[in-house]
């Protein structure tokens, strides 16, 4: 039986999610009005794809809070990095630093919520150092998105190894500073998951870019219609749930 508190929290969440999906669906249905092939919806679709990859890759082994960090930050950050590189063919240090700070903050927040506040603070600060160190060691992300298929080379494997080792070390040190008995095991798990996720996402980026760029317009329209339908169904819960909780006579 759904408690009153849970129902009170669930209704606005479902309604807000429904409104967002309706808005996104409307944008897809108005695709032609937003610039066609060069409009923003291709970028939105790429961002959603990367977000789903990171959300699942982080969330399944590490829990919901790391999944949200991947969904809301790591995936969109990778999409924007690729888009900026395609536009400018450069990757300035301060731009890379900004993306690194966003990722570090999301990991710190995930550690805060998954473990406790002190661990999250340590983890966030150490991840800032880790991202800067990896940037100085390897430079900006080098990715050829025109290969049209998943691509793994030494540079991708090296970046994944450095990323996983640095984030894993940050987790180990955060656990040791917080006197956690499983610091080493947890740090290895975090390092393996983040390193492998980074490598897989970058390796599949060319395929994602090509797939989205070549999606037929009618597919985007159909996707928009599906989003509108799901959004409308979610919004109906604010009316259905109170009816289900009404006492019977």
C-alpha positions in Angstrom: 0.0 0.0 0.0 1.4 3.4 -0.9 1.9 5.6 2.1 0.6 9.2 2.2 4.1 10.7 2.3 5.4 8.6 -0.6 2.2 9.5 -2.6 2.7 13.2 -1.8 6.2 13.1 -3.1 5.5 10.9 -6.1 2.7 12.9 -7.7 4.7 16.2 -8.3 7.7 14.2 -9.5 5.6 12.3 -12.1 3.8 15.4 -13.1 7.0 17.4 -13.6 8.5 14.5 -15.5 5.4 14.4 -17.7 5.6 18.1 -18.5 9.3 17.8 -19.4 8.7 14.8 -21.7 5.8 16.7 -23.3 8.0 19.6 -24.0 10.8 17.5 -25.5 8.3 15.6 -27.5 6.9 18.8 -28.9 10.3 19.9 -29.9 10.9 16.7 -31.8 7.5 17.1 -33.5 8.4 20.6 -34.5 11.7 19.4 -35.9 11.5 21.3 -39.2 11.0 24.5 -37.3 14.2 24.1 -35.5 16.6 23.9 -38.3 16.4 20.4 -39.7 19.7 18.6 -40.0 21.6 21.5 -38.3 19.0 22.1 -35.6 19.6 21.5 -31.9 17.6 18.2 -31.7 20.5 16.2 -33.1 22.7 17.4 -30.2 19.9 16.7 -27.7 19.6 13.1 -29.1 23.3 12.6 -28.9 23.4 13.9 -25.3 20.5 11.6 -24.3 22.3 8.6 -25.8 25.6 9.4 -24.0 23.7 10.1 -20.8 21.9 6.7 -21.0 25.2 4.9 -21.6 26.9 6.5 -18.6 23.8 6.3 -16.4 23.6 2.5 -16.9 27.3 1.9 -16.8 27.7 3.8 -13.5 24.3 3.0 -11.9 24.2 -0.8 -12.3 27.4 -1.5 -10.4 27.7 1.6 -8.2 24.1 2.5 -7.3 21.5 5.1 -8.2 23.5 8.2 -7.1 26.4 7.4 -9.4 24.0 6.5 -12.1 22.5 10.0 -11.8 25.9 11.5 -11.9 26.5 9.7 -15.2 23.1 10.5 -16.5 23.1 14.2 -15.7 26.7 15.2 -15.9 29.2 12.7 -17.5 27.1 11.9 -20.5 26.1 15.5 -21.4 29.7 16.6 -20.7 31.1 14.1 -23.2 28.5 15.2 -25.8 29.3 18.9 -25.4 33.1 18.1 -25.5 32.7 16.4 -28.9 30.4 19.1 -30.2 32.8 21.9 -29.2 35.7 20.0 -30.8 33.7 19.6 -34.0 32.9 23.3 -34.1 36.3 24.7 -33.1 38.8 21.9 -33.7 40.5 23.0 -30.5 40.0 22.1 -26.8 41.3 24.9 -24.6 42.6 24.0 -21.1 40.0 26.1 -19.2 37.2 24.5 -21.2 38.5 21.0 -20.3 39.0 22.2 -16.7 35.3 23.3 -16.5 34.1 19.9 -17.7 36.5 18.2 -15.2 35.1 20.3 -12.4 31.6 19.4 -13.3 32.4 15.7 -13.3 34.3 16.0 -10.0 31.4 17.8 -8.4 29.0 15.1 -9.6 31.2 12.4 -8.2 31.5 14.2 -4.9 27.7 14.6 -4.7 27.3 10.9 -5.6 29.8 9.9 -2.9 28.0 12.2 -0.4 24.6 10.6 -1.1 25.9 7.0 -1.5 28.3 7.0 1.5 28.2 10.2 3.7 29.0 13.9 3.5 32.6 13.7 4.6 33.4 11.0 2.1 31.7 13.0 -0.6 33.7 16.1 0.2 37.0 14.3 0.1 36.0 12.4 -3.1 35.0 15.6 -4.9 38.2 17.5 -4.0 40.5 14.6 -4.9 38.7 14.1 -8.2 39.4 17.7 -9.1 43.1 16.9 -8.7 42.7 13.7 -10.6 41.0 15.3 -13.6 43.6 18.0 -13.8 46.5 15.5 -13.5 45.1 13.3 -16.3 44.7 16.4 -18.5 48.3 17.4 -18.0 49.5 13.8 -18.6 47.4 13.1 -21.7 46.2 16.4 -23.0 42.7 17.0 -24.4 40.4 14.3 -25.7 41.5 13.3 -29.2 38.6 11.6 -31.1 37.9 11.1 -34.7 34.1 11.0 -35.0 34.2 10.4 -38.7 35.2 6.8 -38.6 31.5 5.8 -38.5 32.1 2.7 -36.3 33.3 1.9 -32.8 37.0 2.4 -32.6 39.5 1.4 -29.9 43.1 2.3 -30.1 46.0 2.7 -27.7 45.1 6.4 -26.9 41.6 5.4 -25.8 42.8 2.5 -23.7 45.5 4.7 -22.1 43.0 7.5 -21.3 40.6 4.9 -19.8 43.3 3.4 -17.7 44.5 6.8 -16.4 40.9 8.0 -15.8 40.0 4.8 -13.9 43.3 4.7 -11.9 43.0 8.4 -10.8 39.3 8.2 -9.8 39.9 4.8 -8.1 42.8 6.3 -6.2 40.6 9.3 -5.2 38.0 6.8 -3.8 40.7 4.8 -1.9 42.2 8.0 -0.4 38.7 9.3 0.5 37.9 6.1 2.2 41.2 6.0 4.1 40.7 9.6 5.3 37.3 8.7 6.5 38.6 5.5 8.2 36.4 3.1 6.1 37.3 -0.5 6.3 36.5 -1.3 2.7 38.3 1.7 1.2 40.6 -0.4 -1.0 37.9 -2.7 -2.4 35.5 0.2 -3.0 38.2 2.3 -4.7 39.1 -0.6 -7.0 35.4 -1.0 -7.9 34.9 2.7 -8.6 38.1 2.8 -10.6 37.3 -0.2 -12.8 33.7 1.0 -13.4 34.6 4.6 -14.3 37.7 3.6 -16.4 35.8 1.0 -18.4 32.8 3.3 -18.8 35.1 6.1 -20.1 36.8 3.8 -22.6 33.6 2.2 -23.9 31.8 5.6 -24.3 34.7 7.2 -26.2 35.1 4.0 -28.3 31.4 4.1 -29.3 31.2 7.9 -29.8 31.9 7.7 -33.6 29.1 5.2 -34.1 26.7 7.3 -31.9 27.6 10.5 -33.9 27.1 8.8 -37.2 23.9 7.1 -36.2 22.2 10.3 -34.8 23.4 12.4 -37.8 21.8 10.0 -40.2 18.5 9.3 -38.4 15.6 9.9 -40.8 13.4 12.9 -39.9 10.3 10.6 -39.4 12.2 8.7 -36.7 12.6 11.9 -34.7 9.0 12.7 -35.3 7.9 9.3 -34.1 10.2 9.6 -31.0 8.6 12.9 -30.2 5.1 11.4 -30.4 6.2 8.7 -28.1 7.6 11.2 -25.6 4.3 13.2 -25.7 2.3 10.0 -25.0 4.5 9.0 -22.1 4.5 12.5 -20.7 0.7 12.6 -20.9 0.3 9.3 -19.2 2.6 10.4 -16.3 0.6 13.5 -15.8 -2.6 11.5 -15.4 -1.2 9.9 -12.2 -2.0 13.1 -10.3 -5.6 12.4 -10.9 -5.5 8.6 -10.8 -3.6 8.1 -7.5 -6.1 10.1 -5.3 -8.9 8.0 -6.8 -7.1 4.8 -5.9 -6.6 5.9 -2.3 -10.3 6.8 -1.9 -12.0 4.6 0.7 -14.6 2.2 -0.6 -18.1 2.1 0.9 
